[in-house]
Amino acid sequence: MKKEVYLFSIAKFYERAASEEGQREIRKNFARKLDRLRRYPQVRDKARLLYRAYQNAETLPTLRNEIGAALLYFISTLDAIPDFMPMAGISDDIAVLEWCYERYKQAMRKSLARGTANIILDTD
């Protein structure tokens, strides 16, 4: 059930992720928001990887939009659990990033199996 709640919440960000406005918003606010993950280095690394995959023109368009939606959700202060709530405010953002990272890994595995790996693979 929890997964469905996150998917429902992120749906409104999906369309915006494909727009110029959404792309500008991600570029402008990602680094600032990433600082909030300093206590969660593994999630921070995953968020950076997702950001690079989103910026990569070779990332599959549907995957790119999913990543963009997750990044917009992450940088938004008003989402399922508003960021001003101590500790809880970041938990939904982390859950969405983790969900998106798993989707990314699935797409990467499929792409590698087909021999068409054209998405970012490293976390450096």
N, CA, C and O of each residue as an XYZ file, in Angstrom:
496
protein
N       0.822     -1.201      0.000
C       0.000      0.000      0.000
C       0.859      1.255      0.000
O       0.545      2.223     -0.693
N       1.948      1.247      0.776
C       2.812      2.407      0.852
C       3.351      2.784     -0.528
O       3.421      3.963     -0.874
N       3.728      1.777     -1.307
C       4.264      2.021     -2.644
C       3.244      2.741     -3.521
O       3.607      3.646     -4.272
N       1.981      2.353     -3.435
C       0.938      2.985     -4.237
C       0.751      4.452     -3.846
O       0.482      5.291     -4.706
N       0.890      4.760     -2.578
C       0.759      6.144     -2.123
C       1.857      6.991     -2.762
O       1.589      8.089     -3.251
N       3.091      6.485     -2.760
C       4.186      7.228     -3.364
C       3.977      7.383     -4.859
O       4.225      8.455     -5.409
N       3.528      6.335     -5.519
C       3.299      6.408     -6.957
C       2.217      7.433     -7.272
O       2.333      8.184     -8.240
N       1.174      7.466     -6.464
C       0.109      8.443     -6.675
C       0.643      9.857     -6.470
O       0.348     10.758     -7.255
N       1.419     10.044     -5.429
C       1.952     11.364     -5.127
C       2.896     11.859     -6.213
O       2.917     13.052     -6.518
N       3.661     10.973     -6.789
C       4.651     11.377     -7.780
C       4.029     11.621     -9.153
O       4.651     12.264     -9.999
N       2.835     11.129     -9.388
C       2.199     11.240    -10.702
C       2.089     12.689    -11.181
O       2.261     12.959    -12.369
N       1.806     13.612    -10.280
C       1.650     15.012    -10.695
C       2.965     15.641    -11.143
O       2.958     16.673    -11.813
N       4.091     15.032    -10.782
C       5.402     15.557    -11.171
C       5.865     15.005    -12.516
O       6.774     15.560    -13.134
N       5.252     13.926    -12.968
C       5.712     13.240    -14.182
C       5.630     14.127    -15.422
O       6.593     14.226    -16.183
N       4.489     14.766    -15.622
C       4.318     15.611    -16.799
C       5.256     16.812    -16.766
O       5.829     17.191    -17.787
N       5.406     17.400    -15.597
C       6.268     18.575    -15.458
C       7.739     18.237    -15.731
O       8.507     19.092    -16.172
N       8.119     16.989    -15.466
C       9.513     16.587    -15.665
C       9.940     16.690    -17.120
O      11.118     16.906    -17.404
N       9.003     16.540    -18.038
C       9.317     16.597    -19.468
C       9.328     18.030    -19.996
O       9.756     18.268    -21.126
N       8.868     18.974    -19.200
C       8.775     20.363    -19.664
C      10.082     21.113    -19.418
O      10.884     20.722    -18.571
N      10.284     22.188    -20.163
C      11.444     23.053    -19.956
C      11.442     23.634    -18.542
O      12.485     23.728    -17.895
N      10.269     24.016    -18.080
C      10.149     24.582    -16.724
C      10.619     23.579    -15.674
O      11.367     23.932    -14.762
N      10.178     22.335    -15.806
C      10.584     21.295    -14.864
C      12.077     21.033    -14.913
O      12.724     20.855    -13.881
N      12.616     21.012    -16.121
C      14.055     20.792    -16.274
C      14.856     21.921    -15.639
O      15.861     21.671    -14.974
N      14.419     23.157    -15.838
C      15.100     24.308    -15.208
C      15.017     24.214    -13.681
O      15.991     24.478    -12.975
N      13.841     23.834    -13.190
C      13.654     23.720    -11.740
C      14.602     22.681    -11.144
O      15.179     22.901    -10.079
N      14.759     21.565    -11.825
C      15.669     20.525    -11.344
C      17.103     21.041    -11.348
O      17.810     20.901    -10.350
N      17.541     21.636    -12.455
C      18.918     22.160    -12.538
C      19.180     23.216    -11.466
O      20.259     23.255    -10.874
N      18.202     24.057    -11.227
C      18.371     25.172    -10.287
C      18.410     24.706     -8.827
O      19.185     25.242     -8.036
N      17.596     23.729     -8.463
C      17.400     23.408     -7.048
C      17.999     22.086     -6.571
O      18.005     21.815     -5.370
N      18.500     21.266     -7.483
C      18.963     19.936     -7.077
C      20.112     19.996     -6.082
O      20.053     19.346     -5.038
N      21.160     20.763     -6.383
C      22.348     20.799     -5.516
C      21.999     21.265     -4.105
O      22.486     20.713     -3.118
N      21.154     22.283     -4.027
C      20.760     22.801     -2.701
C      20.035     21.731     -1.894
O      20.310     21.549     -0.708
N      19.127     21.037     -2.525
C      18.354     20.019     -1.818
C      19.210     18.790     -1.499
O      18.991     18.120     -0.490
N      20.178     18.501     -2.358
C      21.050     17.352     -2.132
C      21.778     17.475     -0.800
O      22.071     16.467     -0.158
N      22.067     18.692     -0.386
C      22.755     18.917      0.885
C      21.971     18.341      2.066
O      22.559     17.963      3.079
N      20.644     18.276      1.934
C      19.827     17.706      3.025
C      20.062     16.214      3.205
O      19.671     15.644      4.224
N      20.691     15.580      2.234
C      20.960     14.140      2.322
C      22.352     13.828      2.871
O      22.782     12.676      2.814
N      23.058     14.813      3.394
C      24.424     14.583      3.856
C      24.502     13.512      4.943
O      25.542     12.875      5.106
N      23.422     13.310      5.681
C      23.397     12.273      6.721
C      23.090     10.890      6.146
O      23.129      9.891      6.864
N      22.789     10.840      4.865
C      22.428      9.589      4.200
C      23.296      9.430      2.944
O      22.791      9.587      1.832
N      24.594      9.121      3.100
C      25.500      9.132      1.953
C      25.121      8.168      0.823
O      25.335      8.488     -0.347
N      24.572      7.015      1.143
C      24.195      6.071      0.088
C      23.038      6.622     -0.745
O      23.035      6.488     -1.969
N      22.080      7.226     -0.101
C      20.954      7.819     -0.826
C      21.447      9.017     -1.629
O      21.004      9.244     -2.755
N      22.349      9.769     -1.054
C      22.914     10.929     -1.755
C      23.617     10.494     -3.045
O      23.467     11.135     -4.085
N      24.385      9.400     -2.969
C      25.054      8.883     -4.169
C      24.037      8.445     -5.217
O      24.232      8.687     -6.408
N      22.974      7.813     -4.790
C      21.930      7.380     -5.727
C      21.244      8.581     -6.366
O      20.933      8.566     -7.557
N      21.012      9.614     -5.575
C      20.378     10.825     -6.108
C      21.285     11.478     -7.150
O      20.804     11.943     -8.184
N      22.577     11.514     -6.890
C      23.523     12.074     -7.869
C      23.506     11.269     -9.166
O      23.495     11.837    -10.258
N      23.506      9.950     -9.038
C      23.466      9.096    -10.221
C      22.188      9.354    -11.015
O      22.229      9.466    -12.240
N      21.064      9.446    -10.325
C      19.798      9.717    -11.007
C      19.836     11.079    -11.703
O      19.329     11.225    -12.815
N      20.424     12.053    -11.059
C      20.527     13.380    -11.667
C      21.359     13.327    -12.947
O      20.986     13.920    -13.959
N      22.491     12.612    -12.899
C      23.328     12.480    -14.098
C      22.585     11.733    -15.203
O      22.687     12.096    -16.375
N      21.845     10.702    -14.839
C      21.074      9.964    -15.845
C      20.010     10.869    -16.450
O      19.745     10.798    -17.650
N      19.398     11.718    -15.630
C      18.383     12.652    -16.125
C      19.001     13.661    -17.093
O      18.375     14.026    -18.088
N      20.198     14.103    -16.813
C      20.881     15.083    -17.664
C      21.417     14.457    -18.959
O      21.667     15.168    -19.932
N      21.592     13.147    -18.974
C      22.157     12.464    -20.127
C      21.113     12.340    -21.238
O      20.060     11.732    -21.041
N      21.403     12.905    -22.380
C      20.466     12.878    -23.518
C      20.226     11.455    -24.035
O      19.231     11.212    -24.717
N      21.114     10.522    -23.723
C      20.956      9.145    -24.202
C      20.068      8.288    -23.311
O      19.721      7.167    -23.681
N      19.700      8.796    -22.155
C      18.798      8.047    -21.287
C      17.447      7.901    -21.987
O      16.935      8.855    -22.573
N      16.887      6.717    -21.920
C      15.601      6.463    -22.568
C      14.571      7.495    -22.108
O      14.485      7.783    -20.914
N      13.791      8.054    -23.033
C      12.853      9.140    -22.683
C      11.872      8.789    -21.557
O      11.629      9.618    -20.680
N      11.310      7.590    -21.567
C      10.364      7.249    -20.498
C      11.069      7.154    -19.151
O      10.537      7.604    -18.136
N      12.250      6.577    -19.139
C      13.026      6.493    -17.899
C      13.452      7.886    -17.457
O      13.428      8.200    -16.267
N      13.834      8.704    -18.402
C      14.241     10.078    -18.087
C      13.088     10.845    -17.431
O      13.304     11.594    -16.478
N      11.888     10.662    -17.930
C      10.728     11.332    -17.327
C      10.441     10.801    -15.926
O      10.078     11.572    -15.037
N      10.598      9.498    -15.717
C      10.402      8.942    -14.368
C      11.430      9.511    -13.402
O      11.099      9.896    -12.281
N      12.671      9.559    -13.848
C      13.731     10.119    -13.002
C      13.446     11.593    -12.727
O      13.572     12.053    -11.592
N      13.064     12.328    -13.765
C      12.741     13.744    -13.594
C      11.610     13.952    -12.599
O      11.660     14.870    -11.780
N      10.588     13.101    -12.667
C       9.476     13.211    -11.722
C       9.955     12.968    -10.292
O       9.555     13.677     -9.368
N      10.808     11.970    -10.115
C      11.338     11.686     -8.779
C      12.198     12.839     -8.276
O      12.137     13.189     -7.097
N      13.002     13.432     -9.162
C      13.840     14.565     -8.760
C      12.999     15.793     -8.429
O      13.305     16.519     -7.483
N      11.947     16.025     -9.196
C      11.044     17.144     -8.872
C      10.363     16.916     -7.529
O      10.225     17.846     -6.735
N       9.940     15.691     -7.276
C       9.343     15.362     -5.987
C      10.351     15.635     -4.875
O      10.015     16.230     -3.851
N      11.582     15.198     -5.087
C      12.641     15.361     -4.098
C      12.894     16.835     -3.790
O      13.050     17.197     -2.624
N      12.937     17.688     -4.806
C      13.253     19.096     -4.550
C      12.046     19.907     -4.100
O      12.197     21.023     -3.603
N      10.856     19.356     -4.269
C       9.648     20.058     -3.850
C       9.557     20.080     -2.315
O       9.805     19.071     -1.655
N       9.204     21.229     -1.772
C       9.047     21.320     -0.310
C       7.660     20.878      0.136
O       7.456     20.512      1.293
N       6.713     20.916     -0.791
C       5.346     20.511     -0.459
C       4.996     19.242     -1.232
O       4.594     19.293     -2.395
N       5.156     18.114     -0.563
C       4.825     16.832     -1.160
C       4.032     16.029     -0.138
O       3.395     16.621      0.733
N       4.050     14.732     -0.212
C       3.223     13.915      0.684
C       3.495     14.226      2.157
O       2.563     14.326      2.955
N       4.763     14.377      2.514
C       5.139     14.783      3.873
C       6.003     16.039      3.714
O       7.158     15.937      3.298
N       5.467     17.215      4.036
C       6.198     18.469      3.833
C       7.562     18.465      4.523
O       7.720     17.919      5.615
N       8.533     19.078      3.870
C       9.912     19.050      4.347
C      10.132     19.759      5.674
O      11.131     19.506      6.347
N       9.228     20.635      6.059
C       9.433     21.356      7.318
C       9.200     20.472      8.540
O       9.501     20.882      9.661
N       8.671     19.270      8.342
C       8.471     18.337      9.457
C       9.794     17.628      9.752
O      10.318     16.923      8.891
N      10.338     17.807     10.959
C      11.641     17.203     11.285
C      11.646     15.692     11.047
O      10.695     14.992     11.395
N      12.722     15.209     10.456
C      12.972     13.804     10.153
C      11.954     13.203      9.183
O      12.344     12.613      8.175
N      10.690     13.338      9.463
C       9.673     12.735      8.598
C       9.645     13.404      7.235
O       9.335     12.751      6.238
N       9.960     14.689      7.171
C       9.876     15.444      5.926
C      10.796     14.936      4.837
O      10.494     15.093      3.653
N      11.904     14.336      5.207
C      12.843     13.814      4.214
C      12.563     12.345      3.913
O      13.020     11.828      2.893
N      11.830     11.676      4.774
C      11.629     10.224      4.606
C      10.872      9.879      3.322
O      11.211      8.896      2.663
N       9.871     10.653      2.958
C       9.154     10.356      1.721
C      10.024     10.650      0.501
O       9.938      9.953     -0.510
N      10.859     11.681      0.598
C      11.779     11.990     -0.498
C      12.758     10.833     -0.706
O      13.027     10.435     -1.840
N      13.280     10.305      0.382
C      14.201      9.168      0.298
C      13.494      7.962     -0.310
O      14.068      7.265     -1.147
N      12.257      7.711      0.101
C      11.509      6.568     -0.435
C      11.307      6.697     -1.942
O      11.437      5.712     -2.669
N      10.994      7.886     -2.411
C      10.789      8.104     -3.848
C      12.105      7.938     -4.599
O      12.129      7.333     -5.671
N      13.199      8.467     -4.053
C      14.501      8.296     -4.696
C      14.896      6.821     -4.757
O      15.412      6.352     -5.772
N      14.653      6.099     -3.675
C      14.971      4.661     -3.653
C      14.126      3.902     -4.677
O      14.635      3.033     -5.384
N      12.841      4.232     -4.754
C      11.959      3.590     -5.742
C      12.473      3.863     -7.152
O      12.543      2.955     -7.982
N      12.824      5.096     -7.413
C      13.296      5.478     -8.747
C      14.623      4.798     -9.055
O      14.849      4.367    -10.186
N      15.488      4.699     -8.081
C      16.769      4.027     -8.280
C      16.549      2.558     -8.643
O      17.248      2.024     -9.505
N      15.601      1.913     -8.005
C      15.283      0.512     -8.343
C      14.760      0.406     -9.772
O      15.131     -0.517    -10.497
N      13.909      1.333    -10.183
C      13.418      1.361    -11.575
C      14.585      1.551    -12.537
O      14.656      0.906    -13.583
N      15.485      2.432    -12.171
C      16.670      2.691    -12.975
C      17.503      1.414    -13.124
O      17.926      1.071    -14.228
N      17.737      0.713    -12.012
C      18.507     -0.539    -12.063
C      17.822     -1.575    -12.948
O      18.496     -2.270    -13.709
N      16.499     -1.692    -12.865
C      15.766     -2.624    -13.727
C      15.982     -2.271    -15.193
O      16.265     -3.147    -16.011
N      15.850     -1.002    -15.521
C      16.038     -0.565    -16.906
C      17.471     -0.830    -17.361
O      17.699     -1.231    -18.503
N      18.421     -0.610    -16.480
C      19.817     -0.846    -16.811
C      20.054     -2.327    -17.105
O      20.727     -2.671    -18.076
N      19.502     -3.194    -16.268
C      19.655     -4.644    -16.488
C      19.071     -5.063    -17.831
O      19.696     -5.821    -18.573
N      17.879     -4.574    -18.146
C      17.252     -4.898    -19.433
C      18.091     -4.381    -20.589
O      18.280     -5.070    -21.591
N      18.587     -3.173    -20.441
C      19.390     -2.565    -21.489
C      20.687     -3.350    -21.700
O      21.099     -3.575    -22.838
N      21.321     -3.760    -20.616
C      22.543     -4.559    -20.723
C      22.262     -5.912    -21.367
O      23.054     -6.389    -22.180
N      21.145     -6.532    -21.012
C      20.780     -7.825    -21.583
C      20.554     -7.720    -23.091
O      20.852     -8.660    -23.828
N      20.034     -6.593    -23.549
C      19.804     -6.371    -24.988
C      21.052     -5.865    -25.691
O      21.095     -5.807    -26.920
N      22.067     -5.500    -24.917
C      23.277     -4.954    -25.511
C      23.132     -3.505    -25.933
O      23.854     -3.026    -26.807
N      22.194     -2.813    -25.306
C      21.948     -1.411    -25.666
C      22.123     -0.488    -24.469
O      21.397      0.496    -24.326
N      23.073     -0.801    -23.620
C      23.292      0.008    -22.412
C      23.709      1.417    -22.790
O      24.862      1.654    -23.147
N      22.785      2.340    -22.712
C      23.069      3.729    -23.062
C      22.705      4.665    -21.923
O      22.404      5.838    -22.143
N      22.734      4.143    -20.709
C      22.416      4.966    -19.550
C      23.590      4.944    -18.584
O      24.413      4.029    -18.631
N      23.675      5.917    -17.728
C      24.781      6.062    -16.779
C      24.848      4.814    -15.879
O      23.827      4.364    -15.357
N      26.042      4.270    -15.707
C      26.171      3.028    -14.952
C      26.910      3.191    -13.631
O      26.736      2.359    -12.740
N      27.712      4.211    -13.468
C      28.540      4.321    -12.274
C      27.931      5.249    -11.231
O      26.978      5.977    -11.506
N      28.498      5.208    -10.030
C      28.031      6.092     -8.964
C      29.130      7.060     -8.536
O      28.998      7.707     -7.497
N      30.199      7.175     -9.299
C      31.290      8.091     -8.955
C      30.889      9.522     -9.209
O      31.681     10.436     -8.978
